[in-house]
Amino acid sequence: MNAIELRGLEKSYEGFHLGPLDLDLPAGCILGLVGENGAGKTTTIRALLGIIKPDGGEASVLGAPVGPDMRQAKQDMGVVLDEVGFPAGLRAGQISRIMAAAYKNWDQSLFEKYLRDLDIPTDKKFSALSRGNRMKMGIAAALSHDAKLLILDEPTGGLDPVVRDEVVGLFSDFTRDPGHSILISSHIVSDLEKLCDYIAFLHKGRLLLCEEKDRLLEEYGLLQCDRAFLAGLAPGAVRSTRETPYHIEALVRRDAVPAGTDVRPVTIEELFVLLVKGDMQ
Amino acid sequence: MKTIWLADLYGSRRSRQLFTMLSMLFMVLAITSAATVTSLTFALCASAGAGMLPVVNLEAAEASRWDRCVQAMPCTRRQAVSARYLEALAVVGAVWAYGAALFCGKAALGGWTWAEVRLLTAFVPAAGLLSAALCLAVTFRMGWARGKFVFSVTVCVIGGSGAVTSLLGVSDAGLGAFAGSSAVLALPIAALALFIGSWALSVRWYEKREL
C-alpha cells in the first residue's frame, strides 16, 4: 500500500505550472522532495493537504482521496508547513490543549518530552520564539499524536546544524515503525541524503526523476574527462554535463561506461545540481 | 471546531477585553441617555461592535498563518467557518442579554416604557448579527487583505451611526410608533435569516478559496 499517491497532479499559477506529477510514497518509506526555490515542492504539499485545489489529476493520502473532508486521514498525519502557524499569543501549554482538542491520540507527556529534548522555551508566546524554535515546536506537535505519516515542508530550515542533526534523528526514529512514512521537502540535500529511501527531483514544476536513493547513487557516477572522451561514450551513457575551466564533469550511468573508467561516486546534491544546472543530454 | 474556539479564546484575550469594555461602556451610555434615539444609537454601537470580534479573530488567524495550519489538521473548512459564526452568535447573545438586563432595569425603575425596551432589545441583536454577517462573509470570501476595507467601513458606519440616524430624520416619536408595531419583532428574525444566509455563502466561498 502507498501512503501517498499522486496521479497527473497539475496546478497553474501565473508564470508557473506544476505537473503533471505522478508520485508514490510506499508505506514505511521516506520520500525526499528536492528542488530549487519555486520548483513546486510547497505547491505539491499544499495540494496534498487540500489547502489548494489542483487544476487536474488525483491524489490520495493514507488511502483517502484528497478532498474537502479528510478528517480521518488527517488524524493519522503529522504536518509541518514551511511557516509553522500557531496563533501568535499562545504558549506551549495552550498549544498542547488546542492540539489535544484536534487529535484523538494527542500525547501531552510526549509533547512535553519533545519540548524538553529540543530545548524549546515553554514560557514564551509563540510569536516571541525564534524561527528555529517555532519550527521545533511544529515538529514536536507533529510527532506527538501517534501519526502514521509525516508531511514536512522544509522542516530543517532555520535550524542550526546540531539541532538539525537531532531532528533528522527524530525522523529516523519515527520510521523505525514499519507502518510509518515521511514525505519531506528540503533545500538541505545532505539531510535528505541521510534520511530518505526515495528521492524525487522537481525542477520548474516538472518531476525530473524519482527513484530509490541507493539505486540512484549506484546507478549514477561522476566522470571528469575531456570532450573527445565524452563523444566516444555510448549514447544514453551521459545524463548531464557541466564544463569547468579544466575539464568536463559528466553525470554518467555507471553501467554504460567502459569498464575501468574512473567514475567517482556522486552525492545527491551533485546529482541534483548537475540535473538542474548542467546541460541535459 | 473546539480547536478553533480554544485558539481564538486564548489568542484574543486583549481584543476580547477591549470589545467587552467598549460594549459595556456603550450600553451604559445607552441607558443614561435622555433621548430614545441616542440610546438606540449607543446600543447599536455596542452590539454591532461586538459582532466584529470573530472578524478580528479571523484576521489574527490569517496573519499568523493559523488558518492554513488548521487546514493541515483534522478540521474542515466548514468547521472553520461555523466556529466563527457561532462565536458571533455567542458574543452578540451576551451583549443582548447584558443590554436587555439594563433596559429592563431602567424600565422597572420607570425610566423607560416597555415599548422602548422592546424596541431596543429587538435592534441590538439585529445590529450585531448584521455586522458579523457582512464582515465575516467578505473576509471568508476575499481574505483580510480586502475584507479589512469592509470592516473599516462598517466600523465607520457604527461610529457615525448617530449622524446617520439624524440624517435619516429618525425621531423619538417615529421610534415610538415603530416600537408599537409588530414589525419590530420581525427585525431580529430577518437579521438571523441574513446571518444564516451569510454563513452558507461563507462555507461555499471558503471551501473554494486557496489559502
Interface residues (C-beta under 8 A of the other chain):
Chain A: L49 G50 I51 I52 K53 P68 D69 M70 R71 Q72 K74 Q75 M77 V79 L81 E83 V84 G85 F86 P87 A88 G89 L90 Q94 R97 I98 M99 A101 A102 Y103 F126 S127 I151
Chain B: K2 T3 L6 A7 D8 Y10 G11 R13 R14 A60 A61 A63 S64 R65 W66 D67 R68 C69 Q71 A72 M73 P74 C75 T76 R77 R78 E207 K208 E210 L211
